[in-house]
Amino acid sequence: MTIDTGKVYRLEDYRTSDYAIRATHLVFRLDPRHARVTATLSVERREDTAFDAPLVLDGDGLKLLSVALDGTRLTAQDYSAAPDQLTVARLPKGPFTLVIETELAPEANSALMGLYLSNGVYCTQCEAEGFRRITYFLDRPDVMSVYTVRIEAPKATAPILLSNGNPVESGDLEDGWHYAVWHDPHLKPSYLFALVAGDLGKITDGFTTRSGRAVELGIYVEKGKEARAAYAMDALKRSMHWDEDVFGLEYDLDVFNIVAVSDFNMGAMENKGLNIFNDKYVLADEETATDADFANIEAIIAHEYFHNWTGNRITCRDWFQLCLKEGLTVFRDHEFSADMRSRAVKRIAEVRTLKSLQFPEDQGPLAHPVRPRRYREINNFYTATVYEKGSEVVRMIRTILGADTFRRGMDLYFERHDGDAATIEDFLKVFEDVSGRDLSQFALWYHQAGTPHVSISAAYDEARGELTLDIEQSVPPTPSESRKRLMHIPLAIGLVGQDGSDLEAVSADGSFVDGLIHLKKRRQVVRFAGLSQRPAVSLNRGFSAPVTLASEQSVDDRLFLARHDSDLVARWQALNGLLCDYLIETSKTPVRQSNMTGRLAEVLGAIAADDTLEPAYRALALTPPSEADVAREIGSNIDPDAIHDARDALIDAIAAANRQSFEALYGELEDTDSFSSDAQSAGRRALRNVLLDYASAARRTPELAAGQYCQATNMTERAAALAVLAHRFASEPLSVSALADFETRHADNPLVLDKWFQIQATIPGDAALSRVEKLTRHGAFSIGNPNRVRSLIGTFASSNQTGFHRADGAGYRFFADRIIEVEKRNPQVAARLATAFRSWRSLEPGRQELARVELARIVAVPGLSTDLKDIVDRTLA
């Protein structure tokens, strides 16, 4: 564990390294307690490096055995060594070879960074700075090298030996050992290095690129789970086809391997030619995985494969440019999923994720630009801002330039920067070059933190047939950035006529082109003439810009748009906004029934019955904003209990008003065919499960959900029914027996048991905390497994608003205790858990103070890691 030193890294301090490492040859002699690594580095002094400049290599907790320079073993007087740094002076003027031998203890590596053991399998995780836990190196993205790797291990316990690139040779050694050599011909930074060794099962397939290259595909999993990797293989092949068709990019090695492990800090890692995955994003079948799991596997398989070009072939110059690979690749995987499934439904899901994860980040103490300017711990910047907002910025470039020009810009990017460690400026420059447009104002999306706010008022002059939109933008202050500059905001707008069709719209000054208003000034007035009727204004269509929006639209207009807007994303936004506003109002002044309650129930009933809409869309529309969504919109003096009560009352009212039609539709949607993971089938199940919750609320009895649980033929239906039973009828015998049955049925499947923990972690009410505390003592709970910790502890803090935010502060105390406990083993996981405190200042005063006390207690722990101290310090600032 790296102890916090308080060191801050700044973008403006960037300089190239004094030395380049042209080739890296690694030999691993694997042993759980005494693994040996011999690194042979071919080093060159850069042209502008002073002759007497020492070579300073990064390390992290390393045990150094020996150092040799050009074949001569160095003595302790020839170098300076510490666990976190190796410095060699008096170096040759020309190229030289440095050989470094280190010893590792993979079995004891609970941080899961560098080389570690996961259920008997040797595995590496090197992003962002894990390679320095393997050997001393210039561990930074702009030092790119060609790697050759030799792995030696006992054949009985590690018959599979994998690394990056293509296999070169393999064979047997003495004493039952064997070896394999891998070579990656492509330059790569150290964070993309990977090694896996163990006894694993495998499924294989093949893919032929459009230029005729035959690629051998392999997915390695724990033995006995091979069949559950079939969907991941299918997703991989579809990803490879799609990247060729849409971006013109083909794969460049002879093999592509994926390995699934059960102990992993992240979702997956894009190491060149050897992707390592958290097994929850590889393993799936209808009995163990939900439709959401299938969709996630498809998206994450694609994401990591797409990194082959946007991240690997072109990497980032430094970690400040992280969004250059992550935001861009998220955009690409979003587009892939949209093509595989429903574009509108996928886009709404993206918007929901952005609003639930990134907007609170932008509005709180952890706010930072898409490209940060400073950091203490880079692991803490793998954030929703870098990933999700970074994706939105790329999407806006396409929106502004148009799809064809955007594709030409991407082609130029790949042509110009293949093999480079690039910057955001490099990325924006290709689009300026192909379009001839100045994107300097738009670049503020990368450089400036905060979510822009756009307010719009509309006035219609019936006599003149003219609509006037008065639009203003502002960006609220964020930590260390109180004064904001004006943004370039591409705002998509439509005018909807009384029959529900879009009206032809031309602005008087020509500022409205292709459905877009380019908002660049603080205030902009746009006039539309020649209108024969007053339109309803459809705002931010397709969520064209990641902004918050305030408009002076009437309830009638918003209800009309919720039923008739041709842009399904804007239609959903209109409805979701109405529901959210209603919940905000009733959480402050509880009202069981009102005229608005009836109108909302009516429109939801109509949407449910509208079979011209995809079932998946109807499921999204029928799902009210979450309690966290409502809290975010309230913004201050939040009372989680009041929000919970308001949301429950709304669901009850909608359910009662539509009981007969919802139950009838629920019955019609019963699937009598064999299971299919396709989008249409998943959409039907999603709608049916939403209706199950409403029907159960109306009946106030558990029998319907218990019936679905018992009759379910797939995990999607079974888990949804269990959630309804647990959340609505926690103390009822049918719920208790279903939870016990689920535990027994899936006791030997950790990924499914994670769902069991997660469902119970989100049961609302006063008993939530004691239930979660009890589950931490369950035999299947492990504080050392990131998936299990996230499923129980993380879910409780992020998704159980009444349990976590108990008025007596007990939820905060419990959570702080667990963070401190996890941090001793895995600082990365602890730091990510701690981000659940990010909105503590928005709570009502009593809860605020209780949360602050726990944050102060965490930060006072002696010897706190950089990862955790950085998060808590910024949260308290």
N, C-alpha and C positions, 0 to 999 in steps of 0.2 A: 504494500500500500504506500502510495506516494503522499508524504505529509505536506500539508499546505505551506508554501513558502511565501505566499503573497505576491509572487512574480506575475506581472501582467505583460502579455504579448500584444504588440500594437502593429497594425497594418503598415503604418508609415515607417516602421523600423525594418521592414523586409530588405534583405540583401541576399545575393546568391551565395552559395557555400564556397569556401576557399578551395575545396577539392571536389572532383567528380569520381564516382566509382563506376567504371565502365563495365565491369563484369564481376559477378558474385557467384562463387562456388561454395555450396554448403554441404557438409557431411553430418548427418544425424546418426548417432548411436543411441537408440532409444531404450530407456529404462525408467520405470515409474519414479524412482528416487534419485537416480544419478544419470540422467541423460547427458550425453556429451555432444556439443556442437562445435564443429571446426569450420570457420568461415575464412575463405581465401578471397581477398578483395584486391582487384586490379584498380589501382588508384592513380589519378593524374591531378597535378596541380593546375588550376585554371590560369589563363593567361595573365590576368590582372592580380594574381595572388602574390604577396610578398614572399621572397625566398625563405625567410625565417619563420613563416607562419606555421604554427603547429597544426596537426590534424586532431580535431576534437570530436570524438564520437559519443553518441548518446547511449546510455544504458539505463536500466531500471531494475534494481535488486539483483544484479548479476554477480555470479561467482566466477572470477577470472582464473584460468589455469595457466595460460601461456600466451605470449605474443612473439611473433617472428617477423622480421623485416628483410625481404629479399633473401630468404633462406637462412638468416642468422637469428637465432633465438635471442631475444632481448632480456636484459636483466632489469631488476626493479629500478635501477638508476636511469634507465633509458626511457622510461615512461612514467606517467602518473595515473594511477587507477583507483577508482572508487566504484561502488555498486551502480552509481548513476552516470559515470563518465569515464572515458579512457582518452588520455592525451598523449600523443606521440610527437616529439620534437626531433630536430636534426634529421630531416628527411631529404632524400635525393631530389635533385632538381628535376629530373625526368620522371617518367612513369615508374611506379614501384608496386610490389606485391606485399600485402600485409596479411598474415595468418593469425587469427585469433581463436583460441579455444576456451569455451565456457562450459560450465556444468549447470544443469537445470534440475528442478524437482517437480515434474508435471503433476504428480499425485497430490502435492500440497498447494497447488495453484488454484485457490478458491475464487480468485478475482476473475478467472476465465478470460484473461488477456495474455497474449504470448502463447506458449505451448502448455496445454493442460490435458488432463484425462477426463473423459466423459463416459461413464459406464464402461470403462475398460478400453475406450478408443482414444488414441492420441489425436488431438485436434489443435488447430491454431486459430487465433483471432488477433489480427495485427492492426486493424483500423481502430482508432486513429494512430496511436503511438504504442502498439503492442510489440512490434518487431524488436524494439530495444530491450524487451524482456527475454529475447532469445540470444542475441549477440550484440556487441557494440557496433554501431552503424551511424551513418548520417541519415537518421530516421526522419525524413521530411519529404513531402510529395514531389519536389522539383529535382531530387536526386534519383535519376532513373538508371537502371542497370539491367543487363541481361543475366538471367539466373540459370544455373545448373545445380541440381539438387540430387544428392545421393542419400538414400534412407536405408538404414540397417536396423533389423529388429528380429526377434524370435519368430520363426515362421508359424509356430503353433498358436501364438496369441495375437499375431499381427500378420495374417496372410495377405492382407491388402495394404499396399504402400502407394500413396498418391501424393502428387504435388502439381504445381502449375505446368502448363505447356503440354508437350508431347512426350510419351514414353520413349526412352532411348535404349535401355538395356535392363535386364534383371537376371538374377541367378542365385544359386545357393552358396552359403558360406559354411564355415565349420560350426560345430556345436549346435546344429539345428537353427542357425540364423540364416537369413537371406537378405537380398538387397534389391533396390530398384533405383534407376537413374532417370530423372526427368529434366527436360530442357525447354525453356520458354524463349523463343527467338525474339520476342517483342520486348522492347524496353519497358520497364515498369518501376514504380516506386515501391519501397519496402512494405507499405501498408497493404499491398495487393499480394504479398507472399502468402502461400498456404501449404499446409501439410496435414495429411490424415493417414493414420495407420491403425489397423485393428482387424477384427474378425466381423465382417459385415456381409449382409445379403446384397444382391444386386439385380436390377433389371436393366436390360439393354435395348437399344433401338438404333436407328440410323437416320441421317438426314443428308440429302444431297443439295448443296448450295446451287444458286442459279448459274454459277460459273463452272459447275461440275465437281467441286470438291466433295468427297465423301467424308462425312463426319460421324465418328462413333459416339453415341450418346450413352451415358451410364448414370443411374441414380442408385446410390448406396444407402441402405437403411439397416436397422437392426434386423437380424435374421428372424424370419417368420412374419415380417411386415411388408414383404416385397409387393404383395398384391395391392396394398394401399398406396403404392407410389405410381400406379398406372395413370391416374388423372394428372399428376404433376408432369409425367412424361408427355402426355398429350398437350398440356399447356405449353411446355417447352417447345415442342415442334411447331405449334401454332405461332408462338412468339417469333421463332426464327423465320417462318414464312412472312409474317406481318412486317418485320423489320426490313426485309428485302423489298416487299411490295410498296410500303409507305415511305420509307426513308432511303431505299436503295442500298442498304447495308447488309453485307453477308459475313458469316463467321469465318475466322482466319486461322484456326488450328485444326488438327486431325481428330482431336477428341474434345468432348465437353462433358465434364462430370459434375454431379451434384451429390453432396453428402448431407444426410440429415442426422443431427445429434440432439440429445435431449437437454443438454446444459449449454445455453447460449444466451449471451447478454442482449442480442439484437434479434431482429426477425430473420435476417440473412446477410450474407456478405459476398460481394461480387468478385472475389479473387479470380485472376485471369485463368480461365479454363477449368477452375475447380471452385465452384460456388459451394459455400458451407451454409447450411440452413438450420434454423430452429425446426425441429421435426414437426411442429404444429403447422408449418407452412409447406409440408410435403405430403404427409400421410392423410388419406381420406378415403372413405367409402360411405355408403348411405347409412350404415349402422353406427358409425362412429363420428361422422362429420356433418355439420349443418350446412345448409345452402350458403350461409355467410362464410363458412370455412372454405368451401369450394371456390367461391369468388375471391377470397383472400389468397388462396394458393395460386390461382390463375394470375392474379395481379402481381404477386411478389415473385413468382417464377419469372414472369415477363420483366419486371423491374430489374432483377439482378442480371438477366441475360442482356437486356438493353444497355446495361453499364459497360458491356464489352467495348462499345464505341464511346458512349457518353460517360466517361469515368476512367476507362482503362486505356484505350487507344489515345484518347485525349483526356488527360487527368488535370487536376487543379494545381496551380503553381504553389499555393500555400493553403493552409486550412481556412484562411479568411475567404477563399473562393469556393468553399464547400458546396454552396448552392449551385455552382456551375455544373457539378455532376449530379447532385441530388435533386434539386428543383427541376432541372431539365429532364432527368430520367423519370421523375414522378409524372411530369407532363406526358412523357411518352407512354408510360404504363397506363395512365388515365385514358389516353386516346385508344390504346389497344383494347382495354376493357370496354370502352364505349362501342367499339366496332364488334366485339364479341357478344355484347349484351344489348341493353337498351341505352341509347345515348342520353336521352332525357333523364332516365332513372339514375344512371351513373353520375350525371352532372349534379343532380339533386343530392346524391350521397356525398359527392365532393364538397358541395356547399355546406352541408350539415357538419362534415368533419372540420372544415375550415372554421366555421362559426363556433363549434364546440371546443376546439383545441387551440386554434391560432389566434382568434380574436381575443380570448382572455389573456393570452400571452402578450399580445400587443398592448393590452389595456392595463397590464400589471407591472410589477417590479422587475420581471424577467424580460421585458421588452427589449428587442435588439433589431437592427436592420437585417434584411435578407442577407446582405454581406456585412457581418460584424466588423467593427473597427478595432476591437480589443477583446481579449479573453484571458482568463486565468487557467481554465481547464477546457480544452477543445471538446472533450466528450460531452460537455454540457450544452454544446451548440448543435447537436443532432436533434433539432427542434422542429415543431410544426411550422415555425416561421421559415426556416431554411428549406424544408421539404414542401409543405403545402402552399405557403405564400410564394415560395420560389417557383413552384409550378404555375401559379396564377400569373406571375409576371411574364413567364414564357408564353402563356396563353394570350395575354394582352398584346404581346408583340405580334402574334399571328392575327389577332383581331384588328389591330391597327394597320398592318401591312397587307392583309389578305393571304389566303392559303397558298397561292402560287408563289408570291414573293417570299413568304416565309420559308417555303421549301427550297427556293433558290439560295436563301441565306444559310440554311442548314447545310446544303450541299457545299457551299463555299467554306463554311466552318470546318467540315470534315476534310476538305481538300487542303485548306490553309494550315490547319493545326494538328493533323494526324502526327502522333509521336511527340506532341508538345505537352508541357505543363502550362496551361493557359489561365487567363484571367477574365473577369467579367467584362473588362474593356475590350478584350479580344472578341468576345462573344457578341457584344453590341455592335462592334465595328463591322462585322460581316453584313449585318442587316442594314446598316447605314450605307454600305458600299453597294449592295444590290438594289436598294430602294431609292437612294439619293436623298433620304430624309435625315434630319437632325434629331437624334434620340437623346440629346443631352438632358432635356427636362424629364423625359420618361425614365432616364437612368436613376432618378431619385427613388424609384420603387426599390432599387437595390441598396441605396445608401441611407435612406431615412426610415426610422422606425415609426410605428403607429399605424392605426387603421384610419384612412381618410373618412371624413363624414361629409355626405352630400345632402343638402336640403333643397327641396323642389316645391315650388308653388305654381299652380296652374290657373289661368283665367281664360274663359271662353267668351268671346264677343259674338253673340248670335247674329246681330245685324250685319256684321262684316264677315262672318264665317271665319273667324280668326282665333286661334289658340295661342296663348303666350305662356311659355315656361320660363320661370325665373329660377336659375340654378346657382347655388353657392357651394363652395368647397371649403373645408377647414381640416387641419390635422391636429388632434389634441397633443399636448406635451407628453413626452415620455422621459424616463430617467436619463439624465445627462444631456437631454435635448429638449429645451423648452421652446425654442423658436423654430418653426417649421417653414419650409419653402413650399410653394404651390406645385401641385402634381399635374401630370398629364393623365387624365382619367378618361378612358374610352367608355362612354355610357351608351348602351344600346337601348333604344326606346321604340315603342310601337304605339299607334293610335288605333283603338278598337272601337268599331262602330256598334250601333244598337243591335245589329243582327249577329254580333260576335265575330265578324270578319274584320281583317285589318284594312284600314283606310289608306288610300294613297296620300302620302305626306311629303310636302316640299317646304323647306324653310325659306323665308323671305331673303335671307342673306347667304344661302347656299352652305350654311355650316352643318346641315344635317345630310350626311352622305352614307348610303348603304346601311341605313338604320342606326347610324352612330352620331353622337355628339361628342366632339373632342373637347372636354372641359380642361382648359389650361389656365384660365384666369380665376381669380377669387369669385367673381360673379359674372355670369353669362346669361343673356336673355335671348331666347330663341322663339321666333314667331312662325307659326304655320298658317298659311292662308288657303282659301278656296275650300273650306270644309262646310259641308251641307248640314252637319249635325254635330252636337257636342260629343266628342269621343271620351272614352275612358283611357287614361294614359298608362300603358304597360311599361314599367320602369326596370332598368338594369336587366334587360332580357338576357337569358343564358348566364346570368351573373357575370356580365362582361367585365366587371371590375370588382375587386374585393374591398368593398366599402360598406359602411353603415349608411342607411338611407332614411330620411324623414321627409314625408310628403303630406300635403294638405288634402289628401283624397278622402272623400266621404266613405262611410261604411257601405253604402249602396254600390259605389263604384268598385270597392275592393271585393265585395261579394260577387259582383258581376264578373270581374276578372278571374276570381277563383273558379268560376264555372265555365268561362268562355274564352279566356286568353289562348291564342294559338301557340304561344310559346309556353311549353309545359313547365319550364323552370320558373318563369315569371308567375304562372298560374299557381304553382305550389307556394312561391314566396308570398303571394297575396293572401292565400288561405292561412299559411303558417303565421304570418304577421297578425292576422285577425285573432287567431287562437292565442298567440302570445300576449297581445294587448289585453285580451279578455282575462287571461290568467293573472297578469300584473294587477289589473283593476280589482279583481275579486280576491286576490291575496291580501290586498290592503283593506278592502271593505267587503268582507264575505257576503255573497249573495247566492242563495241556492238556485233560484230561478229568476230569469228576467227575460225581456223580449229578445235580447241578444243571444241568450242561451238557446232559445228556440230557433232562431235564425241560423246559428251555427250548426245545431243538430240537423236542421233541414238540409243545409248545403252538403254536409257530410253524408247524409243519407242518399242524396242525389248522386254524389260522386261514387259512392259504393255501388250503386245500381247501374252506373254508366258503363256498359260493356264495350263502348268505343275506346275506353281508356285501358291501358295495360293493367293487369292485376297488380303488378309490382308498383306502378304509380299510385294506384288506389290505396295500396297498403301504406305507402309513405304519407299520402294525404290524410289518411284516417288516424295517423299516429300524432298525438298532440306534442307540442314542444316539451322537451324534458325539463325536469326541475332545474337542472343546471343552466339550460338555455334561458329559462325565465329569469333566473338569478342574474345571469349576465346582462340581460336587457334592463333589469331594474338598476343595477350598477352600484348601489350604495344602500346601507342600512338594511341589509337583506335578512329576512327571517325565513330560514329553510322550512320550518314547520308550517308556516302560513302558505307557502308556495305548494307544499305537498298536499295540504288540505284542499286548496283551490283546484289543483289538477285532478285529484280524486273526485271532487264534486262535478267537474266538467265531464269527466268520463262517465260517471253515473248518469248524468243528465242526457248525454248523447246516446248511451246504451238504452235508457228507458224509452226515449223518443223513437228509437229505431229497432226496438227489440224484435219485432216480428220479421221485418225485412232482413235484418242482420242474421238472424238464426236461419232463415230460409236460404240465404246466400251461402252461409257457412255449410249447410248441407249439400248444396249444389256443387261446391268446390271440392268435395271429398274425392280423392284420387284413387281410382280403382285400377289404374294401369301400373305397370312395373316402374320402379324409381328411375327418374332421369334427372341429371344435374343441369339440364339446359335452362336458359334464362326464363322461358315461358313457364315451365313447370315450377321453377323456384318462385316465380312471381305469384302463381296460384297458391302455393303453400304459404307465402308471406301474407297474402290477403286473408286466407283462411285463419291463420294464427292471430292476426289482429282482431278478426271478428270473434274468435274464441274468447279473447279477453273481454270484449264488450258484452258478449252474451253471458259470460260468467258474472260480470258486474251486474247485469240486469237481473239475473236469476238469484244472485246472492247465495248460490250453492255451488259446491265443488264437483257435482256429478258429471257435468259436461266435460270439464277438463280431465277428470279422472278417466272418463271413457276414452278420450283421445289418447291419453297416456298409455292405457292398456292395449289399445288397438293399433298404435302407431307402428308403421313398418319402416320408419327411417328416423334418424336422429333429429332432423329438423322439427318434425311433429312431436316427437317425444320430449325434447328439451323445452319446446314452447309450452307444452301442456304442463310440464313440471314447474316452469316459471310461474304460470298462472296459479297453480295450486299453492306454491310456496309463498308468492307475494300477496295473494288475496285471501288464502285460507290456511295460514301457517300452522295454526294449532289444531286444525281439523284432522281426524284420523286418516282420511283419504290422502291428505297432503303428507302427513308423517310417514305413512306406509309407502307412498310413491318415492319419497326421498330415500328411504331405506332400500327399496327395490333397486333404484338407480345406482346406489352405492355398491350393492352386492353384484348387480349385473355387470358393472364396469370397473370392478375393483382392480383388475389387472391391466387397465389401460390408462396410463397417466394423463393423456390428453383429454380423454372423456371425463375423467375424474376432476380435471381442472374446471369443467363446466359445472359440475356438482358444487364445487367450492364457490364458483362465481355466482351461481344462482342464489345460494344462501347468503353470500356477502351483500347482496342487493335487496334482501328482504327489509322493508322499511319498518319503522316503529321503535319503541323503547327497548325491545329485546335484541335489537340488531347487534349491539356491541358485545353483549354476553355470548351471543351465538358465535360471533367471529372469534372471540377469545377462546371459546371452547374448541373451535375448529383448529386453532393453532396448536392444540395439544393432540389432535387426531394423528393416528399412526401413519397416515399417508401424507401428512403435511411435512415439508422440509424447508427450513429457512435457507438452505443452500441452493435450492433449485429456483432459478429466476421465474420460470413459468408458474410454479406453484405460488411463489410470493406475489407475483402480479395478479394471479387469479383470485386470491383471497384478500391480501392486505391492500394491494393497489386498487382493486375493484371497490373495496369498502370505502376507501378515501375519495375516489374519483366519481363514484356512481351512487353511493348511498347518502344522499344529502341529509336526511334526518338522523341517520346513525352516526355518521362522521361528525356532523355539526351539532351534536347534543348540547343543549344549553348549559349543562354542568361542566363541559370541557373534557369529559372522560374519553370521548372519541379522539380528541387531539392528544391526550396523554398516552393512550394506547398506541396510536400511530407513531408518535415520537419515539416511544420505547422500541418499536419494531424497526424504525429507521436506524437507530443507534445500534441495534443488534445486527442488522443486515450489513451495515457499514464495516463492521469488523471483518467480514468475509469478502464482500463485494461492493466496493465504493461506488461503482457505476450504477448498480441497481438501486442503492440507497439514495443517490443523488436524484435519480429519476422519480423515485417515490416521493421525494420531498417537494417536487414541483406541485403536488396537490395542495400545498399551502399558498400558492401564488396569489390567490384572490382574497386572502384573509382580511385585508383592509376594507373590503366592500361589505363585510358582515356588520350586523348591528353591534353597538359598542361592547356589550357583555361578551359576546363570542370573540370579537376582535381581541380583547385583552387576554382571554384564555388561550387563543391561538398564539399570540405574541409570546406568552410565557413559555410555551412549549418550543417555539423556534429558538428562543434565547437559551433554553436548556440544551438543545441540540448543539448549538454553536459553541457552548461552553465546555463540551467534552474535550479533554486533553488529546492532542495528537490527531485531530480530525483530518481526514483526507482532503486533498485539494478539491476533488469532485464534489463532496458534500458541503464543505465549508463555502465554496464559491456560490452554490445555489442558495444556501441559507443566508449568507451575508447579503446577497442581492435582494432576496425576498424581504429581509428586515430593513433594508436601506430606505 
